[in-house]
Amino acid sequence: MALSDNYPLVQVPGAQGLWHILSRSPGYSGDAWCHLVPGKDKAMLVDTGFGIGDLKGLVESLTTLPVFVVNTHNHGDHVQGNPQFGKVYIHSMDAPGLDKQMAAPARALPPDEVRQYNYTQGDLIQPAPYAVETVEDGHVFDLGGGYEVEVFHLPGHAEGGIALLDRKRRALYSGDALVWTPTFCMSSDPDAIVTPYMTVEKFRQGLTRLMAHLDEFDVLYPGHSRLGISKQIVPDMLACCDELLSGDKSVAYRVPGRDKPVHVHGMARIAFDDNRIHVSQGVNP
């Protein structure tokens, strides 16, 4: 398949060369966004999607700058293109998940009945070793020319979930923590181990620090669904967390196909499990 077939592109007018790359799902789940964020001296690729086709080749066709990868979290729909790039940055809490994926068995296409696009087995990027460097909340990536991008730890959906604040473009690359669709503080596996950093309570703590920087960005570019979300979602999400933490578990609707409750406040939606609300419900506090 041609690069343009594998990766539809969106370039933002007036955003100094910012590209959004849609990584189409081979099946089972929704498509995911990667974001190519250039500075003066280097460019940052936020996430690598499902690992379909030659993502690195596409990125190199869009910029002549050296490119490094930052993962917003370690879920498979955001990291399976990592082996093409040799090294990635990720929050320390999510780094162990990358080690597991490097050692995973060879990937195969999903069954025909759930396959969403006309991929072949050869389109799949296979697991392979690569270097991982960890970052923490507050780390700043310097892209040159005044382009600095700061890490904000936003756990809840994933222990090491992060958002990336691009002050010069007044943009936040928010991964799966802040999306137009529900933020998942839930588990599809009923036997999944829940840790404190997979809870609404820890999510709220991260949002509180982000709220102090609300005047430094105007728009959010998430890991799924609609691009260009209003920053109003941040205070709305904080209020949504507060309601759940206070015991208000009113359900606006349920996640289709997963039968999980969704609590809504303004623009914000959280799909939750009862055991992923308070820190005291997690193991190893």
C-alpha positions as CSV (number, residue, x, y, z in Angstrom):
1,M,0.0,0.0,0.0
2,A,1.1,3.6,-0.7
3,L,2.2,5.7,2.3
4,S,-0.8,8.0,1.6
5,D,-3.1,5.1,1.9
6,N,-1.6,3.9,5.2
7,Y,-1.3,7.3,6.8
8,P,-3.8,10.1,6.0
9,L,-2.3,13.5,6.9
10,V,-3.5,16.7,8.3
11,Q,-1.3,19.9,8.4
12,V,-2.5,22.7,10.6
13,P,-2.4,26.2,8.9
14,G,-0.3,28.7,10.8
15,A,1.1,26.0,13.2
16,Q,4.7,26.2,12.0
17,G,4.9,22.9,10.2
18,L,2.8,20.8,12.6
19,W,1.6,17.5,11.0
20,H,-1.0,15.0,12.4
21,I,-0.7,11.5,11.0
22,L,-3.6,9.1,11.3
23,S,-2.6,5.5,12.1
24,R,-5.4,3.3,10.9
25,S,-6.3,0.4,13.1
26,P,-5.9,-3.1,11.6
27,G,-9.0,-4.1,13.6
28,Y,-10.7,-4.3,17.0
29,S,-10.2,-0.6,18.0
30,G,-10.4,2.9,16.7
31,D,-7.7,4.7,14.6
32,A,-5.0,6.7,16.5
33,W,-3.2,10.0,15.9
34,C,0.5,10.6,15.8
35,H,1.8,14.2,15.8
36,L,5.0,15.4,14.1
37,V,6.1,18.5,16.0
38,P,9.1,20.3,14.3
39,G,11.4,22.8,16.0
40,K,14.4,24.6,14.5
41,D,17.0,21.9,15.2
42,K,15.0,18.7,15.6
43,A,11.4,17.3,15.4
44,M,9.4,15.3,17.9
45,L,7.1,12.5,16.8
46,V,4.4,12.0,19.4
47,D,3.4,8.3,19.3
48,T,3.9,5.8,16.5
49,G,0.4,4.3,16.3
50,F,-0.4,0.7,15.3
51,G,2.9,0.0,13.5
52,I,1.5,-0.3,10.0
53,G,3.6,0.4,6.9
54,D,6.7,2.6,6.7
55,L,5.9,5.3,9.3
56,K,9.6,6.4,9.4
57,G,9.7,6.8,5.7
58,L,6.6,9.0,5.8
59,V,8.0,11.1,8.6
60,E,11.3,11.6,6.7
61,S,9.3,12.8,3.7
62,L,7.7,15.5,5.8
63,T,10.8,16.9,7.5
64,T,14.6,17.0,6.9
65,L,15.2,17.5,10.7
66,P,16.4,14.7,12.9
67,V,13.4,13.1,14.6
68,F,12.9,11.5,18.0
69,V,9.9,9.7,19.4
70,V,8.0,10.4,22.6
71,N,5.2,7.9,23.6
72,T,2.3,9.4,25.6
73,H,1.7,5.9,27.1
74,N,2.6,2.3,26.4
75,H,-0.7,1.0,24.9
76,G,-0.3,-0.9,21.7
77,D,-2.2,1.5,19.5
78,H,0.4,4.2,20.3
79,V,3.7,2.4,20.3
80,Q,3.8,-0.4,17.7
81,G,5.7,1.7,15.2
82,N,8.5,2.2,17.8
83,P,10.9,-0.4,16.4
84,Q,11.5,1.6,13.2
85,F,13.0,4.5,15.2
86,G,15.6,2.8,17.4
87,K,15.0,4.8,20.5
88,V,11.9,6.3,22.3
89,Y,11.2,8.4,25.3
90,I,8.4,7.5,27.7
91,H,7.4,8.1,31.4
92,S,9.2,5.8,33.7
93,M,5.9,4.2,35.0
94,D,5.1,3.0,31.5
95,A,8.6,1.8,30.4
96,P,8.2,-1.8,31.6
97,G,5.3,-2.2,29.2
98,L,7.6,-1.5,26.3
99,D,10.0,-4.2,27.4
100,K,7.1,-6.7,27.3
101,Q,6.1,-5.6,23.8
102,M,9.6,-5.9,22.4
103,A,9.6,-9.5,23.5
104,A,6.1,-10.2,22.3
105,P,5.4,-12.9,19.6
106,A,5.3,-12.0,15.9
107,R,2.2,-9.9,15.1
108,A,-0.5,-11.2,12.8
109,L,-3.5,-9.6,11.1
110,P,-6.8,-9.9,12.8
111,P,-9.5,-12.1,11.4
112,D,-11.3,-11.0,8.2
113,E,-14.5,-10.3,10.1
114,V,-12.9,-7.5,12.2
115,R,-10.3,-6.3,9.8
116,Q,-10.9,-2.6,9.0
117,Y,-8.5,-1.9,6.1
118,N,-6.9,-3.9,3.3
119,Y,-3.6,-4.5,5.0
120,T,-1.3,-7.4,4.3
121,Q,0.9,-9.3,6.7
122,G,3.9,-7.5,5.3
123,D,2.5,-4.1,6.3
124,L,2.9,-5.0,10.0
125,I,5.9,-3.6,11.9
126,Q,7.1,-6.6,14.0
127,P,8.4,-6.5,17.6
128,A,12.1,-5.8,17.9
129,P,14.5,-4.3,20.5
130,Y,15.0,-0.6,20.7
131,A,16.4,1.8,23.3
132,V,14.1,3.4,25.9
133,E,14.9,6.5,27.8
134,T,12.5,7.5,30.7
135,V,11.2,10.9,31.6
136,E,9.3,12.4,34.5
137,D,6.8,15.1,35.1
138,G,8.3,18.5,34.3
139,H,10.9,17.2,31.8
140,V,11.4,19.7,28.9
141,F,12.3,18.7,25.4
142,D,14.2,21.5,23.5
143,L,13.6,21.4,19.8
144,G,15.6,24.5,19.1
145,G,14.5,28.0,18.1
146,G,12.4,28.5,21.2
147,Y,10.4,25.4,20.7
148,E,10.2,23.7,24.1
149,V,7.8,21.0,25.0
150,E,7.1,20.1,28.6
151,V,5.9,16.8,30.0
152,F,2.8,16.7,32.2
153,H,2.1,13.4,34.0
154,L,-1.6,12.5,33.6
155,P,-2.1,9.0,35.0
156,G,-5.5,7.3,35.2
157,H,-5.9,5.9,31.8
158,A,-2.4,4.6,32.0
159,E,0.0,4.7,34.9
160,G,2.6,6.6,33.0
161,G,0.3,8.6,30.7
162,I,1.5,12.0,29.8
163,A,0.5,15.1,27.9
164,L,3.0,17.4,26.1
165,L,2.7,21.2,26.3
166,D,4.1,23.0,23.2
167,R,4.1,26.6,24.4
168,K,5.2,28.2,21.2
169,R,2.3,26.7,19.3
170,R,0.0,27.1,22.3
171,A,-0.9,23.4,21.9
172,L,-1.2,20.4,24.1
173,Y,-0.7,16.9,22.7
174,S,-2.9,15.0,25.2
175,G,-2.6,11.3,24.3
176,D,-5.5,9.3,25.7
177,A,-5.8,11.4,28.9
178,L,-7.9,14.2,27.3
179,V,-9.9,13.1,24.3
180,W,-13.2,13.9,22.6
181,T,-14.4,10.4,23.3
182,P,-14.5,9.1,26.9
183,T,-11.3,8.9,28.9
184,F,-11.0,5.3,30.0
185,C,-10.4,4.7,33.7
186,M,-11.6,1.2,33.3
187,S,-10.3,-2.3,32.4
188,S,-11.6,-4.6,29.7
189,D,-10.0,-7.5,31.6
190,P,-12.0,-8.2,34.9
191,D,-8.8,-9.7,36.4
192,A,-6.6,-6.8,35.6
193,I,-4.5,-5.5,38.5
194,V,-5.4,-2.0,39.4
195,T,-2.6,0.3,40.8
196,P,-3.1,3.7,42.4
197,Y,-1.9,5.5,39.3
198,M,-4.8,3.9,37.3
199,T,-7.4,5.7,39.3
200,V,-9.6,8.8,38.9
201,E,-8.0,10.2,42.0
202,K,-4.5,10.2,40.6
203,F,-5.9,11.6,37.3
204,R,-7.3,14.5,39.2
205,Q,-3.9,15.2,40.7
206,G,-2.3,15.5,37.3
207,L,-5.1,17.7,36.0
208,T,-4.6,20.1,38.9
209,R,-1.0,20.8,37.9
210,L,-2.1,21.2,34.3
211,M,-4.8,23.7,35.3
212,A,-2.1,26.0,36.6
213,H,-0.9,26.3,33.0
214,L,-4.2,26.7,31.3
215,D,-3.3,30.2,30.0
216,E,-0.4,28.7,28.1
217,F,-2.3,26.7,25.5
218,D,-5.5,27.1,23.4
219,V,-6.1,23.8,21.7
220,L,-5.6,20.1,22.4
221,Y,-4.5,17.4,19.9
222,P,-5.4,14.0,21.4
223,G,-4.5,10.4,20.5
224,H,-7.9,9.6,19.1
225,S,-11.0,11.1,17.4
226,R,-11.5,14.8,17.0
227,L,-8.5,17.1,16.7
228,G,-8.4,20.7,17.9
229,I,-10.3,20.3,21.1
230,S,-11.0,23.4,23.2
231,K,-9.1,23.7,26.4
232,Q,-12.4,23.9,28.3
233,I,-12.2,20.2,28.5
234,V,-9.5,20.5,31.2
235,P,-11.6,22.3,33.8
236,D,-14.6,20.1,32.8
237,M,-12.5,17.0,33.3
238,L,-11.4,18.2,36.7
239,A,-15.1,18.7,37.7
240,C,-15.9,15.3,36.3
241,C,-13.3,13.7,38.5
242,D,-14.5,15.6,41.5
243,E,-18.1,14.3,41.0
244,L,-16.9,10.7,40.8
245,L,-14.7,11.1,43.8
246,S,-17.6,12.6,45.8
247,G,-19.7,9.6,45.1
248,D,-21.7,10.9,42.1
249,K,-21.6,7.9,39.7
250,S,-24.5,9.0,37.6
251,V,-24.4,7.3,34.2
252,A,-25.1,9.3,31.0
253,Y,-24.6,6.3,28.7
254,R,-22.5,3.2,28.5
255,V,-19.5,2.5,26.2
256,P,-20.8,0.6,23.1
257,G,-19.5,-2.9,23.0
258,R,-17.9,-2.7,26.4
259,D,-20.9,-2.0,28.6
260,K,-18.9,0.4,30.8
261,P,-20.6,3.4,32.5
262,V,-19.7,6.9,31.4
263,H,-20.0,10.0,33.7
264,V,-20.3,13.3,31.9
265,H,-19.6,16.9,32.9
266,G,-19.6,19.5,30.1
267,M,-17.2,18.4,27.5
268,A,-15.6,15.8,29.7
269,R,-16.5,12.1,29.8
270,I,-15.0,9.4,32.0
271,A,-15.7,5.7,31.4
272,F,-15.0,4.1,34.8
273,D,-14.9,1.0,36.9
274,D,-15.8,1.3,40.6
275,N,-12.4,0.0,41.6
276,R,-10.6,2.6,39.6
277,I,-11.9,5.7,41.3
278,H,-10.0,6.0,44.7
279,V,-6.3,5.4,45.3
280,S,-7.3,3.2,48.3
281,Q,-8.8,0.7,45.8
282,G,-5.5,0.2,44.0
283,V,-2.8,-2.3,45.0
284,N,0.7,-1.4,46.2
285,P,-0.2,2.2,47.2
